[in-house]
Amino acid sequence: MENKEYDLQRGLKRRHLTMISIGGTIGTGLFLASGNVVSNAGALGGPIAFLVIGILVFVLMKGLGEMSTFMPIPGAYTTYSGLFVHPVLGFMVGWNLYINGFLGLGAEIVGGGMILNQFFPSTSTFIFCLCISAIILFLNLIDVKSYGEAEYWFAGIKVLAIIVFLIIGVLMIFGVIGEQGFIGFSNWNSESMFPNGLTAVIIMMTGVVWSYLGVETVVSAAGEAENPQKNVPRAINTIFLRILIFYVGSITIIGLVVPYQNVSVLSNGYAGLLGLAGIPGAATIMNIIILTSLVSAANSIVYFLSRTLIALSKEGKAPKALGKVNKRGIPMNAVILTLFLGQVSLITNFISPDKVFIWLTSIAGFNTLLGWFGSYLSHYKFRKWLVKNGGSVDKLKFKMRTYPIPTLLCLAALIAIAIYTAYSPETRFSFYIGVPMLILYFIAGTYLYKKGKIHDPSYKPFLEAHIQDKEIK
């Protein structure tokens, strides 16, 4: 029987990449986790937490965009850290990203289960988690073009919903609609802006970090995108504007309109605002939109993680079987394994769903810090690596013009957040779980590296194309 090897297909168009860069981030992190952030950090502290992490994300994506247009390959995170810094760091970042990702996937599935349980309270969240997983599996097993098309429309629904939400919120603030009359800045007072002090804002940043999990999908998608040197930069250049509008903007509106005491994981501020606007069935409408968003975000996570496994496999950091691709360009083994591990969400059958949700997001948020750290560091080292190997910074198709100051500042900020997480009683448990995981990654990576199992991908074709100023095919 023929055992033919297939490759990933470049089936993602420019419009797919643009929407994937939006859709990958808008999920439970915005709609549900933001409720936890606002209720703890406050009406003004919540937006500040999202803005600070949003700036870190923007710098992160600028650096990743620079590297991914030079070398557009799947699993960019692990490859860049391993190639430009050290193979062991690449192993650590890759497996941390993967394990962290399926914890995040579990949180997305739990979030969807909680929403459906509100519609059908007699049915267990456990059953809904299984149903959502089946839908995600189906969407990821067709082909990459179908995935891109599904994500395009999913993201379109989310974007339209948030724009409508923002318009309604602004009208309520000025008293045009709603029973409260003119609201203005009345909900921003000494009690509500920072109810638990500035320390709570810093503590909540770990959860906010997780809220942005998935923004990197557009970089991994470069390996399956048409003309990545032009389309990836276009998708990345508007990321900060989208962060300001969709994240900071909507969280600010919630803080201005909905009392922070009325916001939580299960009582998200989006449905609460629409309810105060007097819109019939507001909670139902918003929950349907949120459910669509959760499925979309989970869909992106499975795509992202399965491509990460391909990179890990090709670099000797994971079993070869996980790198196999079928004739439709789908890594079947990687997709199925990712969905299987995502069933960590099923522990909701034994523990309260909202508690499981907060646990998963807290651990995933802390562990995301390593992935971002590896990306910042690899971008810093990339420029030096490029010149050393005969390349030219001036010839880069996409570059960060203020290098290296933003990258170094972001590295320092991540270290500060991680240290504060360790000392804060509210987030200490995520530190105590996350650090042993990182130590295990380091031990395993060092062992494989010394055994000669880990090897870097060939960079020569990309460097030659760069020197000759050719497009990457």
C-alpha positions, 0 to 999 in steps of 0.5 A: 500500500502506497505510503505517500507524504502530503504537504499542507496546502496554501488555501487561505486567502487575504480575507481569510487571514484578516478575519482569522486574525480577529476571530482567533482572539474574540471568544471566552476571553472577551465575552466571559473572562472579561466579566471576571476582570471587570468585577475584580479590577473595576470599571476603569481598572478592567479597560486599563488591564486590557490596554496594557496587555493589548500593547504587549500583543501589538509588539508581539505580533510586529515581531512575529510578523517580521519573522513569519514574512521572512520564514512563513511556516506552520508552528512559527512559535516553536520554530523561531525560538528554537532556530534563533535562540536555542533548540531547547527553548524551542522545545519548551515554547512549543510544548508549553504552547500546545499544552497551554492551548488545549487548556484554553480549548477546554475553557472555550468548550466549558464556556460554550457548555455554560451558555447552552446550559442556560438555555437547557438547564435540565441537560448537563454541561458535560453533554454540551461540551461533547456536542461542541467538540464534535462540531469543532472536529468536523470543521477541522477535518474538511480542508484548510480552505473550508476552515478559512471560510467557516472562520471568515463568517464566524468572525464576521458575526462577532465583529458585527455584534460588537460594533452594534454593541458599541453603538448601543452602549454609546447611545445609552451613555448619552441617554438616547436609549435605555431607562437610565437616561443620561449616564455619562461618567457617573459609574466611574467613581472612587468606589467603582474605578479601582474597587480592589486597588491597583494591585487587582489590575495587575493580578487580573492581567494574567487572565487578560493575557489568556484573553488574547490567546489565539491572536498568533493564529494568523502567524501560523496560518502564514504556512498555508496562506497565499502570498504570505509576504503581502497578506500577513503584514496586512492582517497584522498592521491593523491588530492594534486598532482592533484591540482598541475597538473590540477589547478596550472599547467594549470593556470601557463601555461595559464599565461606564454602563453596567455597575461592576458588581453586576458583572461576572463570568456567568453574568457577562456585561454584554448581555447586561448592557443590552438588558439595560437598553430595554432590548427584548430578549437581550440576554438570549441574543447575546448568549447566541452570539457568544456561543458562536464566538466560542465555537469560532475561537475553539475552532481556531485553537484546534487549527493553531495547535495542530499546526504546532504539532506538525512543526514539533514533529518535523523538528524531532520534538514530537512523534513523527505520526503527529506530523502526517498530513492527508491528501486534503492537507489536513494533519488528522492525527494532530487534530484528533489528539488536540480535540481529545486532550481538549476534553479536559473540559469534561471535568465540569461533570464533577466540579462547578463549571465556572470554577473550572473555567477560572482555573483553566484560564488562570493556568493558561494565562500564566503559561502563555507568558513563556510563549510570549517571552520566547517570541520576544526573545527570538525576535530580538535575536532574529535581527542579529542572526539575519545579518550574521548569515548574510541577510539584510534588515533593509530587505525585510518585507515587513519590519518593526521600525523601532526595534529593539526598544519595544521588544526589550520593554515587553520582555521586562514587563512579562518578567514583572507580571510573572513575579507578581503572579508568584507573590499574589495570593489570588494567582499564586496557584497558577504559578505553582502549577505553571513553574513545575510544568516549565521545569519538566519541559526544560528537562525533557528538551535538554535530554532530547537535545543531548541525544541529538533528537532535536534538529532545526529546520532548514532556513537556507531556501528562505535566506536565499530567497531573501538575499535574491529578493524573491517571493516565498512560494 
